[in-house]
Each structure stands twice: as C-alpha cells, then as structure tokens.
Amino acid sequence: MTIYELHVQGHLDQHWSAWFEDLTITYQEDHTVLRGPLADEAALHGVLIKVRDLALPLLALKREDQDVSSQP
C-alpha cells in the first residue's frame, strides 16, 4: 500500500475525512494536508476528482511507498 499526502489550498473541516477515503486531515498555515494510505492509483484518482469537484487548488502531492520487505 502507498501513503499519499495531498496539500490543498484553504482549510477543510474534519467531517470531510470520510468523503476523502478516511485520509487524515491536518492543517498548516494556509492550507490543508490530506494524508493516508490508498489502495492503488485508481483510488488516488478518485481523491483527485473530489479535490477538483470542490474546486480546491492542489498545491502538492507526495507519494511514500511503505516498506513491504519486512512483511511476511
């Protein structure tokens, strides 16, 4: 599974977390950070469509692969 971190302009209420695939919502000075695991790129595209539908400017997108070598 891959961890994604999306930075969007403005501040989203915490109630949006469920709509955004249960990503964790945190805040920086002038923007919101959505972070958490997504199953695949299709799930990522679904989140990006929701960002677009809310007309939220996307400031940054980061991808962090989890280390699968330590799993049995």
C-alpha positions as CSV (number, residue, x, y, z in Angstrom):
1,M,0.0,0.0,0.0
2,T,1.2,3.5,-0.7
3,I,0.9,6.6,1.6
4,Y,-0.2,9.8,-0.2
5,E,0.0,13.3,1.0
6,L,-2.1,16.0,-0.7
7,H,-1.7,19.7,0.1
8,V,-4.8,21.8,-0.9
9,Q,-5.5,25.5,-0.6
10,G,-7.7,26.6,2.3
11,H,-9.0,24.7,5.3
12,L,-11.3,21.7,5.2
13,D,-13.5,20.7,8.1
14,Q,-12.7,17.3,9.7
15,H,-16.0,15.9,8.5
16,W,-14.6,15.7,5.0
17,S,-12.2,12.9,6.1
18,A,-14.8,10.2,5.4
19,W,-15.5,11.5,1.9
20,F,-11.8,11.6,1.2
21,E,-11.3,7.9,1.8
22,D,-10.7,8.4,5.5
23,L,-7.5,10.3,4.9
24,T,-6.2,12.2,7.9
25,I,-6.8,16.0,7.8
26,T,-4.3,18.3,9.3
27,Y,-3.6,22.0,8.8
28,Q,-0.6,24.1,8.0
29,E,-0.7,27.9,8.0
30,D,-2.7,28.5,4.9
31,H,-3.6,25.0,3.6
32,T,-4.9,21.6,4.5
33,V,-3.0,18.3,4.3
34,L,-4.8,15.1,3.4
35,R,-2.6,12.1,4.3
36,G,-3.0,8.3,4.4
37,P,-2.9,5.0,2.6
38,L,-4.7,4.5,-0.7
39,A,-5.1,1.0,-2.3
40,D,-3.9,1.9,-5.8
41,E,-3.7,4.7,-8.4
42,A,-7.4,4.4,-9.1
43,A,-8.2,5.4,-5.5
44,L,-5.8,8.3,-5.9
45,H,-7.5,9.4,-9.0
46,G,-10.8,9.2,-7.1
47,V,-9.5,11.5,-4.4
48,L,-8.1,13.9,-7.0
49,I,-11.5,14.1,-8.7
50,K,-13.0,15.0,-5.4
51,V,-10.4,17.8,-4.9
52,R,-11.4,19.0,-8.4
53,D,-15.1,18.8,-7.7
54,L,-14.6,21.0,-4.6
55,A,-12.6,23.5,-6.7
56,L,-9.7,23.2,-4.3
57,P,-6.3,24.2,-5.7
58,L,-3.9,21.3,-5.4
59,L,-0.6,22.7,-4.0
60,A,1.4,19.5,-3.8
61,L,1.2,15.7,-4.0
62,K,3.7,13.4,-2.3
63,R,3.9,9.6,-2.6
64,E,5.6,7.4,0.0
65,D,5.9,3.7,-0.6
66,Q,5.6,1.5,2.5
67,D,8.4,-1.0,3.1
68,V,6.9,-4.3,2.1
69,S,10.2,-6.3,2.6
70,S,9.6,-6.5,6.3
71,Q,6.2,-8.1,5.9
72,P,5.9,-12.0,5.9
